[in-house]
Amino acid sequence: MLHMDLFVVSTLSCILDLIIPFLIRFILSYLLMQKKYDVELRKELSNLKKDMTGLSMVDEFAKYIKLQRQCNHIESILRGNMNQRLTWRLKLQTLLIYSFYAVNGILILWLLYMYKNEPIIILSENVLWPIQNFLSWPCQHENAISLLAWLVITRLGISACKKLHM
């Protein structure tokens, strides 16, 4: 693997670690939106409430209570559907996010194992002077940044940007 490929893959892996959870949440919220059945129930509930406002509770008590019971029943069905959808979304979201973290972690570990002695970036002489040995460890190439150091730098940079954004 060329230095540039290793650079791109490792950087992309760190960036995706931040972006993928957001994308998963966005896509699941879109996919698990209200269903047609719930929209129809909401319309029916709205119509029942409209009918209830037109009735006098004192004069037509039996009819009013019957409409009230229907409203309560529809509201409980809607609440149950919403809770079920929310539970399903949270379970699926958690599964997908942690599965991505596991796959990404395995990729990082594999890259570190395979390319631990490869420099990811080679700079001109004495650019990294006081910390060049630290940044090149474990590859032992002077004036270079190792994969391990690059992953740490990238993750710290992305974490700082994330804190600034929030």
FISE-603580 format. One record per residue: chain; x, y, z of N, C-alpha, C in turn; residue in three letters. Coordinates in Angstrom, 1 decimal. Each point is the difference from the previous one (the first is absolute). Layout:
FISE-603580
+--------+--------+---------+--------+---------+----------+--------+--------+---------+--------+---------+
: cadena : n_east : n_north :   n_up : ca_east : ca_north :  ca_up : c_east : c_north :   c_up : residuo :
+--------+--------+---------+--------+---------+----------+--------+--------+---------+--------+---------+
:      A :      X :       Y :      Z :       X :        Y :      Z :      X :       Y :      Z :     ALA :
...
+--------+--------+---------+--------+---------+----------+--------+--------+---------+--------+---------+
This chain:
FISE-603580
+--------+--------+---------+--------+---------+----------+--------+--------+---------+--------+---------+
: cadena : n_east : n_north :   n_up : ca_east : ca_north :  ca_up : c_east : c_north :   c_up : residuo :
+--------+--------+---------+--------+---------+----------+--------+--------+---------+--------+---------+
:      A :    0.9 :    -1.2 :    0.0 :    -0.9 :      1.2 :    0.0 :    0.9 :     1.2 :    0.0 :     MET :
:      A :   -0.3 :     1.0 :   -0.8 :     0.8 :      1.2 :   -0.1 :   -0.3 :     0.9 :    1.2 :     LEU :
:      A :    0.9 :     0.9 :    0.3 :    -0.1 :      0.9 :    1.1 :   -1.3 :     0.8 :   -0.1 :     HIS :
:      A :   -0.3 :     0.4 :   -1.2 :    -1.2 :      0.9 :   -0.3 :   -1.3 :    -0.9 :    0.3 :     MET :
:      A :    0.0 :    -1.2 :   -0.5 :    -1.2 :     -0.9 :    0.3 :   -0.2 :    -0.2 :    1.5 :     ASP :
:      A :    1.1 :    -0.2 :    0.7 :    -0.1 :     -0.3 :    1.4 :   -0.5 :     1.3 :    0.7 :     LEU :
:      A :    0.5 :     1.2 :   -0.4 :    -0.4 :      1.3 :    0.5 :   -1.5 :     0.2 :   -0.2 :     PHE :
:      A :   -0.5 :    -0.3 :   -1.2 :    -1.4 :      0.2 :   -0.3 :   -0.9 :    -0.9 :    0.7 :     VAL :
:      A :    0.4 :    -1.3 :    0.1 :    -0.9 :     -1.0 :    0.6 :    0.0 :     0.3 :    1.5 :     VAL :
:      A :    1.1 :     0.3 :    0.6 :     0.0 :      0.2 :    1.5 :   -0.8 :     1.3 :    0.3 :     SER :
:      A :    0.2 :     1.1 :   -0.8 :    -0.7 :      1.2 :    0.3 :   -1.5 :    -0.1 :   -0.2 :     THR :
:      A :   -0.4 :    -0.7 :   -1.1 :    -1.4 :     -0.3 :   -0.3 :   -0.6 :    -0.8 :    1.1 :     LEU :
:      A :    0.7 :    -1.0 :    0.5 :    -0.5 :     -0.8 :    1.1 :   -0.3 :     0.9 :    1.2 :     SER :
:      A :    0.9 :     0.9 :    0.4 :    -0.2 :      0.9 :    1.1 :   -1.2 :     0.9 :   -0.2 :     CYS :
:      A :   -0.1 :     0.5 :   -1.2 :    -1.1 :      1.0 :   -0.3 :   -1.4 :    -0.8 :    0.0 :     ILE :
:      A :    0.0 :    -1.2 :   -0.6 :    -1.2 :     -0.8 :    0.0 :   -0.5 :    -0.3 :    1.4 :     LEU :
:      A :    1.0 :    -0.2 :    0.9 :    -0.4 :     -0.3 :    1.4 :   -0.9 :     1.1 :    0.6 :     ASP :
:      A :    0.2 :     1.2 :   -0.5 :    -0.9 :      1.1 :    0.4 :   -1.2 :     0.1 :   -0.8 :     LEU :
:      A :    0.0 :    -0.2 :   -1.3 :    -1.1 :      0.3 :   -0.9 :   -1.0 :    -1.1 :    0.0 :     ILE :
:      A :    0.4 :    -1.3 :    0.0 :    -0.9 :     -1.1 :   -0.1 :   -1.1 :    -0.1 :    1.0 :     ILE :
:      A :    0.2 :     0.3 :    1.3 :    -1.1 :      0.0 :    1.0 :   -1.1 :     1.0 :   -0.4 :     PRO :
:      A :    0.5 :     1.2 :   -0.4 :    -1.0 :      1.0 :   -0.4 :   -0.8 :    -0.5 :   -1.2 :     PHE :
:      A :    0.7 :    -0.5 :   -1.0 :    -0.7 :     -0.5 :   -1.2 :   -1.0 :    -1.2 :    0.3 :     LEU :
:      A :    0.4 :    -0.9 :    0.9 :    -0.9 :     -1.1 :    0.4 :   -1.2 :     0.6 :    0.7 :     ILE :
:      A :    0.1 :     1.0 :    0.9 :    -1.1 :      0.5 :    0.7 :   -0.9 :     0.7 :   -1.0 :     ARG :
:      A :    0.5 :     0.8 :   -1.0 :    -0.8 :      0.7 :   -0.9 :   -0.7 :    -0.9 :   -0.9 :     PHE :
:      A :    0.6 :    -1.1 :   -0.6 :    -0.6 :     -0.9 :   -0.9 :   -1.1 :    -0.8 :    0.8 :     ILE :
:      A :    0.3 :    -0.4 :    1.2 :    -1.1 :     -0.8 :    0.7 :   -1.2 :     0.9 :    0.4 :     LEU :
:      A :    0.3 :     1.2 :    0.3 :    -1.2 :      0.9 :    0.3 :   -0.8 :     0.2 :   -1.2 :     SER :
:      A :    0.6 :     0.0 :   -1.2 :    -0.8 :      0.2 :   -1.2 :   -0.7 :    -1.3 :   -0.4 :     TYR :
:      A :    0.7 :    -1.2 :    0.2 :    -0.6 :     -1.2 :   -0.4 :   -1.1 :    -0.5 :    1.0 :     LEU :
:      A :    0.1 :     0.4 :    1.2 :    -1.0 :     -0.4 :    1.0 :   -0.9 :     1.1 :    0.4 :     LEU :
:      A :   -0.4 :     0.8 :   -1.0 :    -0.9 :      1.1 :    0.3 :   -1.4 :    -0.5 :    0.2 :     MET :
:      A :   -1.0 :     0.9 :    0.2 :    -1.4 :     -0.4 :    0.2 :   -0.5 :    -0.8 :   -1.2 :     GLN :
:      A :   -0.7 :    -1.0 :    0.2 :    -0.6 :     -0.8 :   -1.0 :   -1.3 :     0.6 :   -0.4 :     LYS :
:      A :   -0.5 :    -0.5 :   -1.2 :    -1.3 :      0.5 :   -0.5 :   -1.1 :    -0.2 :    1.0 :     LYS :
:      A :    0.1 :    -1.2 :    0.6 :    -1.1 :     -0.4 :    1.0 :    0.0 :     1.1 :    1.1 :     TYR :
:      A :    1.1 :     0.4 :    0.5 :     0.0 :      1.0 :    1.1 :   -0.5 :     1.4 :   -0.5 :     ASP :
:      A :    0.3 :     0.3 :   -1.2 :    -0.5 :      1.3 :   -0.5 :   -1.5 :     0.0 :   -0.1 :     VAL :
:      A :   -0.6 :    -1.2 :   -0.5 :    -1.4 :     -0.1 :    0.0 :   -0.6 :     0.0 :    1.4 :     GLU :
:      A :    0.6 :    -0.6 :    1.0 :    -0.5 :      0.1 :    1.3 :    0.0 :     1.4 :    0.6 :     LEU :
:      A :    1.1 :     0.7 :   -0.4 :     0.1 :      1.4 :    0.5 :   -1.2 :     0.9 :   -0.6 :     ARG :
:      A :   -0.3 :    -0.3 :   -1.3 :    -1.1 :      0.7 :   -0.7 :   -1.3 :    -0.3 :    0.7 :     LYS :
:      A :   -0.2 :    -1.3 :    0.3 :    -1.2 :     -0.4 :    0.7 :   -0.1 :     0.6 :    1.4 :     GLU :
:      A :    1.1 :     0.1 :    0.7 :     0.0 :      0.6 :    1.3 :   -0.3 :     1.5 :   -0.1 :     LEU :
:      A :    0.5 :     0.6 :   -1.0 :    -0.3 :      1.4 :   -0.2 :   -1.5 :     0.3 :   -0.3 :     SER :
:      A :   -0.5 :    -0.9 :   -0.8 :    -1.5 :      0.1 :   -0.3 :   -0.8 :    -0.2 :    1.2 :     ASN :
:      A :    0.4 :    -1.0 :    0.8 :    -0.8 :     -0.3 :    1.2 :    0.1 :     1.2 :    1.0 :     LEU :
:      A :    1.1 :     0.6 :    0.1 :     0.2 :      1.1 :    0.9 :   -0.8 :     1.2 :   -0.5 :     LYS :
:      A :   -0.1 :     0.2 :   -1.3 :    -0.8 :      1.0 :   -0.6 :   -1.5 :    -0.2 :    0.3 :     LYS :
:      A :   -0.4 :    -1.3 :   -0.1 :    -1.4 :     -0.3 :    0.3 :   -0.3 :     0.3 :    1.4 :     ASP :
:      A :    1.0 :    -0.3 :    0.9 :    -0.2 :      0.2 :    1.4 :   -0.2 :     1.5 :    0.4 :     MET :
:      A :    0.7 :     0.8 :   -0.7 :    -0.1 :      1.5 :    0.3 :   -1.3 :     0.5 :   -0.4 :     THR :
:      A :   -0.7 :    -0.7 :   -1.0 :    -1.3 :      0.5 :   -0.4 :   -1.1 :    -0.5 :    0.9 :     GLY :
:      A :    0.3 :    -0.9 :    0.9 :    -1.1 :     -0.5 :    0.9 :    0.1 :     0.7 :    1.3 :     LEU :
:      A :   -1.2 :     0.1 :    0.6 :    -0.1 :      0.5 :    1.4 :    0.1 :    -1.2 :    0.9 :     SER :
:      A :    1.0 :     0.1 :    1.0 :     0.2 :     -1.2 :    0.9 :   -1.2 :    -0.2 :    0.9 :     MET :
:      A :   -0.7 :     1.0 :    0.3 :    -1.2 :     -0.1 :    0.9 :   -1.2 :    -0.6 :   -0.7 :     VAL :
:      A :   -0.2 :     0.6 :   -1.2 :    -1.3 :     -0.4 :   -0.7 :    0.2 :    -1.4 :   -0.7 :     ASP :
:      A :    1.2 :    -0.3 :   -0.5 :     0.2 :     -1.3 :   -0.7 :    1.1 :    -0.8 :    0.6 :     GLU :
:      A :   -0.2 :    -0.3 :    1.3 :     1.1 :     -0.6 :    0.8 :    0.4 :    -1.4 :   -0.5 :     PHE :
:      A :   -1.0 :    -0.8 :   -0.3 :     0.3 :     -1.4 :   -0.5 :    0.8 :     0.0 :   -1.3 :     ALA :
:      A :   -0.4 :     0.9 :   -0.9 :     0.7 :      0.0 :   -1.3 :    1.4 :     0.6 :    0.2 :     LYS :
:      A :    0.1 :     1.0 :    0.9 :     1.3 :      0.6 :    0.3 :    1.0 :    -1.0 :    0.6 :     TYR :
:      A :   -0.5 :    -0.8 :    0.9 :     0.8 :     -1.0 :    0.7 :    0.4 :    -1.1 :   -1.0 :     ILE :
:      A :   -0.9 :    -0.4 :   -0.9 :     0.4 :     -1.0 :   -1.0 :    1.1 :     0.5 :   -0.9 :     LYS :
:      A :   -0.1 :     1.3 :   -0.4 :     1.1 :      0.6 :   -0.8 :    1.3 :     0.1 :    0.8 :     LEU :
:      A :   -0.1 :     0.3 :    1.3 :     1.1 :      0.1 :    0.8 :    0.8 :    -1.3 :    0.2 :     GLN :
:      A :   -0.8 :    -1.1 :    0.1 :     0.6 :     -1.3 :    0.1 :    0.7 :    -0.4 :   -1.3 :     ARG :
:      A :   -0.7 :     0.3 :   -1.1 :     0.7 :     -0.3 :   -1.3 :    1.3 :     0.8 :   -0.2 :     GLN :
:      A :    0.0 :     1.3 :    0.5 :     1.2 :      0.8 :   -0.1 :    1.1 :    -0.7 :    0.9 :     CYS :
:      A :   -0.4 :    -0.4 :    1.2 :     1.0 :     -0.6 :    0.9 :    0.6 :    -1.3 :   -0.6 :     ASN :
:      A :   -0.9 :    -0.8 :   -0.6 :     0.5 :     -1.2 :   -0.6 :    1.0 :     0.3 :   -1.2 :     HIS :
:      A :   -0.4 :     0.9 :   -0.8 :     0.9 :      0.3 :   -1.2 :    1.3 :     0.6 :    0.5 :     ILE :
:      A :    0.0 :     0.9 :    1.1 :     1.2 :      0.5 :    0.5 :    0.9 :    -1.1 :    0.6 :     GLU :
:      A :   -0.6 :    -1.0 :    0.7 :     0.8 :     -1.1 :    0.5 :    0.6 :    -0.8 :   -1.1 :     SER :
:      A :   -0.7 :    -0.2 :   -1.1 :     0.6 :     -0.8 :   -1.1 :    1.1 :     0.8 :   -0.6 :     ILE :
:      A :   -0.2 :     1.3 :   -0.2 :     1.1 :      0.9 :   -0.5 :    1.2 :     0.0 :    0.9 :     LEU :
:      A :   -0.2 :     0.1 :    1.3 :     1.1 :      0.0 :    0.9 :    0.8 :    -1.4 :    0.0 :     ARG :
:      A :   -0.8 :    -1.0 :   -0.1 :     0.6 :     -1.4 :   -0.1 :    0.9 :    -0.1 :   -1.2 :     GLY :
:      A :   -0.6 :     0.4 :   -1.2 :     0.7 :     -0.1 :   -1.2 :    1.3 :     0.9 :    0.0 :     ASN :
:      A :   -0.1 :     1.2 :    0.6 :     1.2 :      0.9 :    0.1 :    1.0 :    -0.7 :    0.9 :     MET :
:      A :   -0.4 :    -0.5 :    1.1 :     1.0 :     -0.6 :    0.9 :    0.7 :    -1.2 :   -0.6 :     ASN :
:      A :   -0.8 :    -0.8 :   -0.7 :     0.5 :     -1.2 :   -0.7 :    1.0 :     0.4 :   -1.1 :     GLN :
:      A :   -0.3 :     1.0 :   -0.8 :     0.9 :      0.5 :   -1.0 :    1.3 :     0.6 :    0.6 :     ARG :
:      A :   -0.2 :     0.7 :    1.1 :     1.2 :      0.6 :    0.7 :    0.9 :    -1.1 :    0.5 :     LEU :
:      A :   -0.6 :    -1.0 :    0.6 :     0.8 :     -1.1 :    0.6 :    0.8 :    -0.7 :   -1.1 :     THR :
:      A :   -0.7 :    -0.3 :   -1.1 :     0.6 :     -0.7 :   -1.1 :    1.1 :     0.9 :   -0.6 :     TRP :
:      A :   -0.2 :     1.3 :   -0.2 :     1.0 :      0.8 :   -0.5 :    1.3 :     0.1 :    0.9 :     ARG :
:      A :   -0.2 :     0.1 :    1.3 :     1.1 :      0.1 :    0.9 :    0.8 :    -1.3 :    0.0 :     LEU :
:      A :   -0.7 :    -1.2 :   -0.1 :     0.7 :     -1.2 :    0.0 :    0.8 :    -0.2 :   -1.3 :     LYS :
:      A :   -0.6 :     0.3 :   -1.1 :     0.7 :     -0.1 :   -1.3 :    1.1 :     1.0 :   -0.1 :     LEU :
:      A :   -0.2 :     1.2 :    0.5 :     1.0 :      1.1 :   -0.1 :    1.2 :    -0.5 :    0.9 :     GLN :
:      A :   -0.2 :    -0.5 :    1.1 :     1.1 :     -0.4 :    0.9 :    0.7 :    -1.2 :   -0.6 :     THR :
:      A :   -0.7 :    -0.9 :   -0.6 :     0.7 :     -1.2 :   -0.6 :    0.8 :     0.5 :   -1.2 :     LEU :
:      A :   -0.5 :     0.8 :   -0.9 :     0.8 :      0.5 :   -1.1 :    1.2 :     0.8 :    0.4 :     LEU :
:      A :   -0.2 :     0.9 :    0.9 :     1.1 :      0.9 :    0.4 :    1.2 :    -0.8 :    0.6 :     ILE :
:      A :   -0.4 :    -0.9 :    1.0 :     1.1 :     -0.8 :    0.6 :    0.6 :    -1.0 :   -1.0 :     TYR :
:      A :   -0.8 :    -0.5 :   -0.9 :     0.5 :     -0.9 :   -1.0 :    1.1 :     0.8 :   -0.9 :     SER :
:      A :   -0.4 :     1.2 :   -0.4 :     1.0 :      0.8 :   -0.7 :    1.3 :     0.3 :    0.8 :     PHE :
:      A :   -0.2 :     0.3 :    1.3 :     1.1 :      0.2 :    0.9 :    0.9 :    -1.2 :    0.0 :     TYR :
:      A :   -0.6 :    -1.2 :    0.1 :     0.8 :     -1.2 :    0.1 :    0.7 :    -0.3 :   -1.3 :     ALA :
:      A :   -0.6 :     0.2 :   -1.2 :     0.6 :     -0.2 :   -1.2 :    1.2 :     1.0 :   -0.2 :     VAL :
:      A :   -0.3 :     1.3 :    0.3 :     1.0 :      1.0 :   -0.1 :    1.2 :    -0.3 :    0.9 :     ASN :
:      A :   -0.3 :    -0.4 :    1.2 :     1.1 :     -0.4 :    1.0 :    0.8 :    -1.1 :   -0.5 :     GLY :
:      A :   -0.6 :    -1.0 :   -0.6 :     0.7 :     -1.1 :   -0.6 :    0.9 :     0.5 :   -1.2 :     ILE :
:      A :   -0.5 :     0.8 :   -0.8 :     0.8 :      0.6 :   -1.1 :    1.2 :     0.8 :    0.5 :     LEU :
:      A :   -0.2 :     0.8 :    1.1 :     1.1 :      0.7 :    0.5 :    1.0 :    -0.9 :    0.6 :     ILE :
:      A :   -0.4 :    -1.0 :    0.8 :     0.9 :     -1.0 :    0.5 :    0.8 :    -0.7 :   -1.1 :     LEU :
:      A :   -0.7 :    -0.4 :   -1.0 :     0.7 :     -0.7 :   -1.2 :    1.0 :     0.9 :   -0.6 :     TRP :
:      A :   -0.4 :     1.3 :   -0.2 :     1.0 :      0.9 :   -0.6 :    1.2 :     0.2 :    0.9 :     LEU :
:      A :   -0.3 :     0.1 :    1.3 :     1.2 :      0.2 :    0.9 :    0.9 :    -1.2 :    0.0 :     LEU :
:      A :   -0.6 :    -1.2 :   -0.1 :     0.8 :     -1.2 :    0.0 :    0.8 :    -0.2 :   -1.3 :     TYR :
:      A :   -0.7 :     0.3 :   -1.1 :     0.7 :     -0.2 :   -1.3 :    1.0 :     1.1 :   -0.3 :     MET :
:      A :   -0.3 :     1.3 :    0.4 :     0.9 :      1.1 :   -0.4 :    0.6 :     0.7 :    1.1 :     TYR :
:      A :    0.3 :    -0.7 :    1.1 :     0.5 :      0.7 :    1.2 :    1.4 :     0.6 :   -0.3 :     LYS :
:      A :    0.7 :    -0.6 :   -0.9 :     1.4 :      0.5 :   -0.3 :    0.1 :     0.9 :   -1.2 :     ASN :
:      A :   -1.2 :     0.4 :   -0.5 :    -0.1 :      0.8 :   -1.2 :   -0.2 :     1.5 :    0.4 :     GLU :
:      A :    0.7 :     0.9 :   -0.6 :    -0.3 :      1.4 :    0.3 :   -1.2 :     0.4 :   -0.8 :     PRO :
:      A :   -0.9 :     0.8 :    0.5 :    -1.2 :      0.5 :   -0.7 :    0.3 :     1.3 :   -0.8 :     ILE :
:      A :    0.8 :     0.8 :    0.7 :     0.4 :      1.3 :   -0.6 :    1.5 :     0.2 :    0.2 :     ILE :
:      A :    0.7 :     0.3 :   -1.0 :     1.5 :      0.3 :    0.1 :    0.1 :     1.5 :   -0.3 :     ILE :
:      A :    0.6 :     0.7 :    0.9 :     0.2 :      1.4 :   -0.1 :    1.5 :     0.3 :   -0.2 :     LEU :
:      A :    0.3 :     1.3 :   -0.3 :     1.4 :      0.3 :   -0.2 :    0.7 :     0.1 :    1.3 :     SER :
:      A :    1.3 :     0.0 :    0.0 :     0.9 :     -0.1 :    1.1 :   -0.3 :     1.0 :    1.1 :     GLU :
:      A :    0.0 :    -0.3 :    1.2 :    -0.1 :      0.8 :    1.2 :   -1.3 :     0.8 :    0.1 :     ASN :
:      A :   -1.0 :    -0.4 :   -0.7 :    -1.4 :      0.7 :    0.1 :   -0.6 :    -0.4 :    1.3 :     VAL :
:      A :    0.2 :    -1.2 :    0.4 :    -0.6 :     -0.5 :    1.2 :    1.0 :    -0.1 :    1.2 :     LEU :
:      A :    1.0 :     0.9 :    0.0 :     1.2 :     -0.2 :    0.8 :   -0.2 :    -0.4 :    1.4 :     TRP :
:      A :   -0.7 :     0.7 :    0.9 :     0.0 :     -0.4 :    1.4 :   -0.8 :    -1.3 :    0.2 :     PRO :
:      A :   -0.9 :    -0.3 :   -0.8 :    -0.9 :     -1.2 :    0.2 :    0.1 :    -1.0 :   -1.1 :     ILE :
:      A :    1.0 :     0.0 :   -0.8 :     0.1 :     -0.9 :   -1.2 :    0.0 :    -1.5 :    0.4 :     GLN :
:      A :    0.7 :    -0.3 :    1.1 :     0.1 :     -1.4 :    0.5 :   -1.4 :    -0.5 :    0.5 :     ASN :
:      A :   -0.7 :     0.9 :    0.6 :    -1.3 :     -0.3 :    0.6 :   -1.0 :    -0.3 :   -1.2 :     PHE :
:      A :    0.0 :     0.9 :   -1.0 :    -1.0 :     -0.1 :   -1.1 :    0.4 :    -1.1 :   -1.0 :     LEU :
:      A :    1.2 :    -0.4 :    0.0 :     0.4 :     -1.1 :   -0.9 :   -0.1 :    -1.4 :    0.6 :     SER :
:      A :   -0.1 :    -0.1 :    1.3 :    -0.1 :     -1.3 :    0.7 :   -1.3 :    -0.7 :   -0.5 :     TRP :
:      A :    0.0 :    -1.2 :   -0.3 :     1.0 :     -1.1 :    0.1 :    0.8 :    -0.2 :   -1.3 :     PRO :
:      A :   -0.2 :     0.8 :   -1.0 :     0.6 :     -0.3 :   -1.3 :    1.5 :     0.4 :   -0.1 :     CYS :
:      A :    0.5 :     0.8 :    0.9 :     1.5 :      0.3 :    0.0 :    0.5 :     0.6 :   -1.2 :     GLN :
:      A :   -0.8 :     0.8 :   -0.7 :     0.4 :      0.7 :   -1.2 :    0.1 :     1.5 :    0.4 :     HIS :
:      A :    1.1 :     0.6 :   -0.2 :     0.2 :      1.4 :    0.4 :   -0.9 :     0.9 :   -0.9 :     GLU :
:      A :   -0.4 :     1.1 :    0.7 :    -0.8 :      1.0 :   -0.7 :   -1.3 :    -0.6 :   -0.6 :     ASN :
:      A :   -0.6 :    -0.9 :    0.7 :    -1.2 :     -0.7 :   -0.5 :   -1.1 :     0.0 :    1.1 :     ALA :
:      A :   -1.2 :    -0.2 :   -0.4 :    -1.1 :     -0.2 :    1.0 :   -0.5 :    -1.4 :   -0.3 :     ILE :
:      A :    0.0 :    -0.8 :    1.1 :    -0.5 :     -1.4 :   -0.1 :   -1.5 :     0.0 :    0.0 :     SER :
:      A :   -0.5 :    -1.2 :   -0.4 :    -1.4 :     -0.2 :    0.0 :   -0.7 :     0.2 :    1.3 :     LEU :
:      A :    0.7 :    -0.6 :    1.1 :    -0.6 :      0.2 :    1.3 :    0.0 :     1.5 :    0.4 :     LEU :
:      A :    1.0 :     0.7 :   -0.2 :     0.0 :      1.4 :    0.3 :   -1.0 :     0.8 :   -0.8 :     ALA :
:      A :   -0.1 :    -0.4 :   -1.3 :    -1.0 :      0.7 :   -0.9 :   -1.5 :    -0.3 :    0.5 :     TRP :
:      A :   -0.2 :    -1.2 :    0.4 :    -1.4 :     -0.3 :    0.5 :   -0.3 :     0.8 :    1.3 :     LEU :
:      A :    1.0 :     0.1 :    0.9 :    -0.2 :      0.8 :    1.2 :   -0.2 :     1.5 :   -0.4 :     VAL :
:      A :    0.8 :     0.5 :   -0.9 :    -0.1 :      1.4 :   -0.4 :   -1.4 :     0.3 :   -0.7 :     ILE :
:      A :   -0.4 :    -0.9 :   -0.8 :    -1.3 :      0.1 :   -0.8 :   -1.2 :     0.0 :    1.0 :     THR :
:      A :    0.1 :    -1.0 :    0.9 :    -1.1 :     -0.1 :    0.9 :   -0.1 :     1.2 :    1.0 :     ARG :
:      A :    1.1 :     0.5 :    0.4 :     0.0 :      1.2 :    0.9 :   -0.5 :     1.2 :   -0.8 :     LEU :
:      A :    0.4 :     0.1 :   -1.3 :    -0.5 :      1.2 :   -0.8 :   -1.5 :    -0.1 :   -0.2 :     GLY :
:      A :   -0.5 :    -1.2 :   -0.3 :    -1.4 :     -0.1 :   -0.3 :   -0.8 :     0.2 :    1.3 :     ILE :
:      A :    0.6 :    -0.5 :    1.1 :    -0.7 :      0.2 :    1.3 :   -0.1 :     1.5 :    0.3 :     SER :
:      A :    1.1 :     0.8 :   -0.2 :     0.0 :      1.4 :    0.2 :   -1.0 :     0.7 :   -0.9 :     ALA :
:      A :    0.0 :    -0.4 :   -1.2 :    -1.0 :      0.6 :   -1.0 :   -1.4 :    -0.3 :    0.5 :     CYS :
:      A :   -0.3 :    -1.2 :    0.5 :    -1.3 :     -0.4 :    0.4 :   -0.4 :     0.9 :    1.2 :     LYS :
:      A :    0.9 :     0.2 :    0.9 :    -0.3 :      0.9 :    1.2 :   -0.2 :     1.4 :   -0.4 :     LYS :
:      A :    0.7 :     0.5 :   -1.0 :    -0.3 :      1.3 :   -0.5 :   -1.3 :     0.2 :   -0.6 :     LEU :
:      A :   -0.4 :    -1.1 :   -0.7 :    -1.3 :      0.0 :   -0.8 :   -1.2 :     0.0 :    1.0 :     HIS :
:      A :    0.2 :    -0.8 :    1.1 :    -1.1 :     -0.2 :    1.0 :   -0.1 :     1.3 :    0.8 :     MET :
+--------+--------+---------+--------+---------+----------+--------+--------+---------+--------+---------+
